[in-house]
């Protein structure tokens, strides 16, 4: 495992998961998700209704996943994490941040409910 980094003054994206989020793979893009997306160059103002932006990432356990930032046809800002149901349950909290390795930076999805050792002091206020 590389070094998990905080985003300077920016907290990671934090999501408390519901059963609906996991079963339907539909997550409202809350302020923390939109701010994290902006760090990746994703601006919901520039995403057309029905369009999607897919970003590679990995789970803390090492498996590759994809984050999808999109707008519904009605213009609702949404977000999803491919395969999240295999790594989290309803009621769990996940954090999305960066990991720095010798190969570079990678977007990292951490179930902080299962991996409390990964909670950094700067994140506690967000949880």
Buried (B, 14 or more C-beta within 10 A) or exposed (E): EBEBBBBEEBBBBBBEBEEEBBEEBBBEBBEBBBBBBEBBEBEBEEBEEEEEBEBEBBBBEEEEBBBBBBBEEEEEBBBBBBBBBEBBEEEBBBBBBBBEEEEEEBBBBBBBBBEEEBBBEBBEEBE
